[in-house]
Amino acid sequence: MPEASPAPLPEGHRPWVRVTHWVAAAAFITLVFSGFVILMSHPRLYWGETGNDLTPAWLELPISRNYQHGGWTKPTSFFATPGSPVSASRTYDIFNQNGWGRSLHFLAAWFLVVPGAAYLLAGWVSGHFRRNLAPASSELRPRPLWQEVRDHLAGRIRTPSGGPQYGLLQKLSYCAVVFVALPVVVITGLAMSPAVNAQFPFLTGVFGGMQSARSVHFLAFAALVLFLGVHVAMVVRSGFRRQMRAMTWGK
């Protein structure tokens, strides 16, 4: 009897997927670092158009000596009317690395936006999104979705194929990152840029003000950092060397 032919190898990651993945990954790590430095300079978040140390914040982060320092002189009103703006002087040495932090942040953003746009274009034209990322209607039923969640919580992770044969939770999380979180981060970042805002002021208005755009930017950033942590953990759990070879060399 003739020997059975070996089973075909699963499809690996395309070169454009691997290149855009690593360029965007390096840019994102740089953005996380520089964004954290910027946040340390003012670890308070507000809603609306304006916000400063003398106005209430919806979230304060204990990440630098600028957090709840209490080092202000007595506030002084500009006008003798209710709701007048107030001013006060600091009585402590602030942490302020905004200059180089913002420059690096803005530079790294282009290394996320350009490969991200190339990935979106190539993924749409090649049908990658339709074939590999869009969940089938049968997958979105409650039973298979719940079974996938249970398998992951129990640590029953299937052997990776080294290619885009993604599971349901992978498809859902990748779609959320590619089509929701990353666009929101980019658009809110542009809304906070003085140069962009001068030309397109409606971007800030979409989010209800400059400080609202900053808050939404932070929330999307936090979601992406959470995704990154889970993503790396799953890569290690499912076979680090195999996964790294697949995403780097396509084998």
C-alpha positions, 0 to 999 in steps of 0.5 A, a space after each residue: 500500500 502506498 504511504 499516506 502523505 503527511 498532513 499539510 502544515 498549518 498556515 503560518 503568519 504572513 511576513 507583513 503580520 510579523 513585521 507590523 507586529 514587532 514594530 508596533 510591539 516595540 512602539 507600544 512598550 515605548 509608549 507605555 514607558 513614556 506615558 507612565 512618566 507623563 502620568 507621574 508628572 500629574 497623576 490626576 484625571 478629570 472630566 470636562 475641558 479643564 482640570 488642575 491640582 486645585 480642582 476635584 479629580 475622579 481618579 488620583 494615582 499614587 505613582 509619584 511624589 506629586 500624589 496628594 502632597 498637600 503642599 500648597 499655600 492658601 488658595 487666593 481667588 482672582 475675583 470677589 465673585 462666586 465660582 471665581 478661578 483660584 490660584 496657589 503656590 506649591 510648597 514642595 519640589 515637584 516631579 516633572 519630566 514632561 518635556 522629554 516624556 512628551 517628545 518620546 511619546 509623540 515620536 513613538 506614536 508614529 511607529 504605532 500608527 504607521 505599521 498599524 495603518 499598514 496592518 489594517 490595509 493589508 488585513 482588509 485587502 488580503 481577507 485576513 480579518 475575514 478569514 482569521 479574526 472575525 468569529 463565525 456565527 456558530 462560535 458566538 453562541 453561549 455554549 461554545 463561548 462559555 466552554 472556551 472561557 472554562 477551558 482557559 480558566 482551567 488551564 486547558 490551552 490547546 497546542 498552538 499551530 504557529 499561525 493564525 488559527 485562533 481560538 474564539 477568545 483570541 479572536 474576540 480580544 484581538 478584534 477588541 484591540 485592533 478595532 476598538 482600543 488602539 483606534 481610541 488611543 490614537 484618536 484621543 492622543 490626537 485630540 490632546 495634541 495642541 497642533 492637531 487640536 488647533 486644526 481639528 478642534 472637533 476632536 476634543 469636543 467629541 470626548 467632551 473636553 481636553 481632560 475627558 479625552 485624557 481620561 479616555 486615553 488613560 482607560 484605553 491605555 489601561 485596557 491595552 496594558 492588561 491585554 499585553 500582560 494576558 497575551 504574554 502570559 498565554 504565549 509563555 503558557 502555550 509554548 514560548 519558543 514555538 510561539 516566538 519562532 512562529 511570529 519571528 520567522 514564520 515557522 
